[in-house]
Amino acid sequence: MALKHDPTTPYHSAQDALRVLETVARHTTGITGTELARETGLGTERLTTLLRMLRREAYVEQITDGSYVTGAALARLGSAQGHEEALRDTLQHTLDRLRDSVGAAVYLSRYVDGEVKVTQYADSPASPRVNEWVDFRYSAHATAVGKSLLTQLDHHGRRDHLARHRMARLTSRTITSDKLLLSRLESQPPTMPVLDLQEYAVGTVCAAVPITAGSSVGCLALSLPVEHAHRLRRAAETLNRNAAPVLLSLTI
């Protein structure tokens, strides 16, 4: 299965953040913001934004003299022992905060061994998750999660998936023509969120943005009740802008 690698905003942010992290890690006694700017080649405004994110996620800390050192989260993720648990906890912390910032249930999904898999989510009574009335593995054609993952595969990978999973009509809005769906997936701009406007479930709208780390295909998604559909695009843009910490955690 080949992947389509198109640069997206979270990808660039994560790459820049990694560059900052690696530079901080090399200076075990601390490095100033001015030195960081010089060594990374990043502009002051860009560096300030990345450092704010890295401090919030506990990847770096600022010590008493104002210089930066690596933080507790990086130490946990960098340890071979308990890495999976540390990664899950870090991702959950990020997803919980994303849920609160976008005001919607948030999902992290991966394409694993030819199947759609929601690996983690963050919901609350105020932001309930979607009722999985049809297994997400068999409804990729109708969900924002599924369509986002499929857009990241090549044409053969998409056709293979659709050949293994019949495109059932779940609502009156569900696309059941593989020709039409493949055409929509092909024309989907890589930096734009994929939307599900009551295609999976009546009363629910969703959006998903890609987060591809290396050869691993993934996405972040959110769901809203249809009465909040007017918030969907703005919430999706916020999700996309704030996806870098998730991608960073998966990359470390």
DOZAVO-972401 format. One record per residue (C-alpha): x, y, z. Coordinates in steps of 0.001 Angstrom, whole numbers, plus 500000, padded with zeros to 6 digits. Example, Ala and Ser with C-alpha at 12.3 -4.5 7.8 and 13.67 -1.06 7.14 Angstrom:
<pts>
512300495500507800513670498940507140
</pts>
This chain:
<pts>
500000500000500000501526503306498906500714506574500655500081509998499247502414512398501044501091515928500883502442518485503351499884519820505789500057522487508478500336520061511441503127518189509646505213521352509187504537522480512764505564519089514132508751519087512030509678522556513318508823521545516890511041518470516559513890520692515392513431522889518481513229519843520784516367518263519347518241521557519773517091521949523391518040518305524125521599518918522876522034521719525429521617519808528689522301522869530873519788525035528989519585527225525904518199530761525543515493531772523084518027533846521124520369530874520788517456528657519790516438531073517036519989531155515706520515527378515800517110526386514388516866529195511846513260529857512903511842533371513085511103534873516509507304534778516113507319531183514866509693530070517617507620531804520321504475529956519151506271526590519094507851527126522529504449528016523968503054524737522616506069522706523784505874524185527294502115523550527465502704519897526510505614519657529048508139518815526315510305521759527399510548523765530614511853527253531284514286527411534200515020530330536540517517532086534264514972532049531412516685529375529316514978526193528117515600522550529052513757519331528147510579518615530118508951515698531906506772514576528969509796514178526713511573512136529392508547509819529728508139509334525972511872508892525477512025506000527934511809502506526408510120501227529564506460502180529704506605504063526382503197502868525160501473503865528399503249507243528418502234507845524795498609506959525514498525509261528570500168512131526650497758511757523729494752511588526062495864514785527795496120516507524386492762515124523169491020516275526359492311519787525843491364519717522141487832518623523103487524521663525358489027524096522845486802523015519923483728522273522045483207518837520499484036515173520993487470514457519478488787511179518032492218509837517099492104507211514370494661505063512517494557502854509447495963499556510750496314496370508669493762497584506150491157498612508717489867501853510234490575501919513966489587504653516445492405504313518974491456507059521463488789509688521967487831512482524363484198513233525098482140514696527926478479515152528872478579518518527063480395517001524051479085513430523673480728511075521196478838509735518214476830506550518756478748503846516830475595502211515492477551500675512578481116499498513226483544502199512021485584499480510274482692498847507877481556502428507329484673504279506114482718505437503037480297507363505272482453508784508090484810511758508125487371509519509866487152506833507202487250509240504277490217511133505742492161507886506123491211506752502612492383510060501085495849509285502444496037505971500577496868505677496903494201504725494337494945500997494662494740501162498455491331502867498284489962500384495746491237497495497865489458498854500945486158499428499128486361495955497557486512494450501056483758496593502580480391496945500882479184500558500779475880500280502645473395503161502665473339504349506292471304507547505743469720509244502747472975511228502348475379508254502254477413507883499057477046504279497875478682504622494452482359503655494587482975505664491405481533508824492983483329508279496299486693507632494611486218510808492570485467512819495750488486511353497549490762512076494585489713515739494466489918516289498245492528519029498968495054517581501462494993520624503742491183520870503904489149518949506507487061516020505252483405516438506230480554514039507018477234515870506889474814513272508310476211510572506017476931508159508875474194509080511322471175511357511120471622514208513587475443514189513572478055516075511526481783515329511624485099516626510305488551515032510125492090516251509396495062514041508440498003513337510743500496511150508890503590510200510894506149508408508743504444505503506978501552505491509458498214506872508268496110508655510871493613511427511434492054513611514085488300514064513959485455515760515787481691515270515902478872517690516625475079517447516882473509518713513641472107521784515434475739522893515842476581522310512154477265526044511725480325525566514004481734522614512069484160524328509681485591526675512276485963523816514782487710521736512098490125524587511359490910524874515083491462521112515223493839521285512254495798524209513736496200522328517009496978518874515608500766519330515797501108518128519446499391514851518523501662514337515525504687515263517631503799512672520302503428509983517631506772510935516051508956510974519204
</pts>
